[in-house]
């Protein structure tokens, strides 16, 4: 794997990629290795930001709820 690209908002990038991939194929069929590859980072970096796949999925859900709550009614 080439050197990982460090982004100013790496956590946000991971959440964006996770939402896209899990929306397409479901959380059960999505591996942390696949997410790391799609994010352009190694698996250890992914685990630096999120301790588990469940924690990552929970963060995606919290982000979605926050964006819905911020929408005007």
KEKE-3310 file (N, C-alpha, C; in steps of 0.2 Angstrom, whole numbers, plus 5000, padded with zeros to 4 digits):
npx = (5004:5002:5009:4999:4987:4986:4973:4966:4953:4952:4944:4931:4932:4933:4921:4912:4916:4913:4899:4895:4899:4893:4880:4878:4881:4878:4881:4885:4892:4903:4919:4932:4945:4942:4936:4946:4955:4947:4947:4960:4970:4979:4974:4977:4977:4964:4958:4964:4956:4943:4937:4931:4921:4908:4909:4912:4901:4891:4896:4893:4879:4876:4881:4873:4860:4862:4864:4851:4844:4848:4842:4831:4814)
npy = (4994:5011:5026:5033:5045:5059:5068:5084:5083:5069:5060:5063:5061:5047:5043:5048:5039:5027:5028:5029:5016:5007:5010:5005:4991:4986:4985:4973:4966:4973:4976:4981:4981:4983:4996:5003:5002:5008:5021:5025:5022:5013:4999:5000:5013:5016:5010:5018:5029:5024:5012:5000:4991:4992:5004:5013:5012:5017:5030:5035:5034:5043:5055:5056:5058:5070:5078:5078:5083:5096:5101:5113:5115)
npz = (5000:4996:5004:5017:5015:5024:5030:5034:5041:5045:5052:5049:5035:5035:5041:5031:5020:5026:5027:5014:5009:5018:5015:5003:5003:5016:5033:5039:5029:5027:5029:5041:5035:5022:5023:5027:5016:5006:5011:5010:5020:5032:5042:5055:5057:5055:5066:5076:5076:5078:5089:5086:5074:5077:5085:5075:5066:5075:5077:5064:5063:5074:5068:5057:5063:5069:5058:5053:5063:5063:5051:5044:5049)
capx = (5000:5006:5009:4993:4986:4984:4968:4964:4948:4953:4939:4926:4933:4932:4913:4909:4917:4909:4892:4894:4900:4888:4874:4878:4882:4876:4886:4887:4896:4908:4925:4937:4950:4939:4935:4953:4957:4943:4949:4967:4973:4980:4969:4979:4975:4956:4957:4966:4950:4937:4940:4928:4917:4902:4910:4912:4894:4888:4898:4890:4872:4876:4882:4866:4855:4864:4863:4844:4842:4850:4838:4826:4808)
capy = (5000:5017:5030:5035:5052:5062:5073:5088:5080:5062:5056:5065:5057:5040:5043:5049:5033:5022:5029:5027:5009:5003:5011:5001:4984:4984:4985:4966:4964:4978:4975:4986:4981:4986:5003:5006:5002:5014:5028:5026:5022:5006:4996:5002:5020:5016:5008:5024:5034:5020:5006:4994:4992:4995:5011:5017:5013:5021:5037:5037:5035:5050:5060:5057:5061:5077:5082:5078:5088:5103:5103:5117:5112)
capz = (5000:4996:5010:5018:5014:5030:5029:5040:5044:5043:5055:5044:5029:5037:5042:5024:5016:5029:5026:5007:5008:5021:5012:4997:5004:5022:5038:5040:5023:5026:5034:5043:5030:5016:5024:5027:5009:5003:5014:5008:5026:5035:5047:5062:5057:5056:5073:5080:5076:5080:5092:5083:5068:5080:5087:5069:5064:5080:5075:5058:5065:5077:5063:5053:5067:5070:5052:5052:5068:5060:5046:5046:5049)
cpx = (5004:5005:5002:4993:4983:4979:4967:4958:4947:4946:4932:4926:4931:4924:4910:4910:4913:4902:4890:4894:4895:4881:4873:4878:4880:4882:4889:4892:4902:4913:4929:4942:4948:4938:4941:4956:4954:4945:4956:4972:4974:4975:4970:4977:4967:4955:4959:4960:4944:4939:4937:4924:4910:4903:4909:4905:4890:4889:4894:4883:4872:4876:4876:4861:4856:4863:4855:4841:4843:4846:4833:4819:4803)
cpy = (5006:5021:5033:5043:5055:5068:5078:5086:5072:5058:5057:5061:5050:5039:5043:5042:5028:5022:5027:5019:5005:5004:5006:4993:4981:4984:4978:4964:4969:4977:4981:4987:4984:4994:5006:5007:5008:5021:5030:5026:5015:5005:4999:5009:5021:5015:5014:5028:5030:5013:4999:4996:4995:5002:5016:5018:5017:5029:5039:5038:5042:5056:5061:5060:5068:5081:5083:5083:5095:5106:5108:5113:5116)
cpz = (5000:5003:5011:5017:5021:5028:5035:5044:5042:5046:5051:5038:5030:5037:5035:5020:5019:5027:5019:5006:5011:5018:5006:4998:5011:5027:5039:5035:5022:5031:5035:5038:5024:5017:5024:5020:5005:5005:5012:5015:5028:5040:5053:5063:5059:5063:5078:5081:5079:5083:5089:5077:5071:5082:5081:5066:5069:5078:5069:5059:5069:5073:5059:5057:5068:5064:5051:5057:5067:5055:5048:5045:5046)
residu = (UNK:UNK:UNK:UNK:UNK:UNK:UNK:UNK:UNK:UNK:UNK:UNK:UNK:UNK:UNK:UNK:UNK:UNK:UNK:UNK:UNK:UNK:UNK:UNK:UNK:UNK:UNK:UNK:UNK:UNK:UNK:UNK:UNK:UNK:UNK:UNK:UNK:UNK:UNK:UNK:UNK:UNK:UNK:UNK:UNK:UNK:UNK:UNK:UNK:UNK:UNK:UNK:UNK:UNK:UNK:UNK:UNK:UNK:UNK:UNK:UNK:UNK:UNK:UNK:UNK:UNK:UNK:UNK:UNK:UNK:UNK:UNK:UNK)
# end
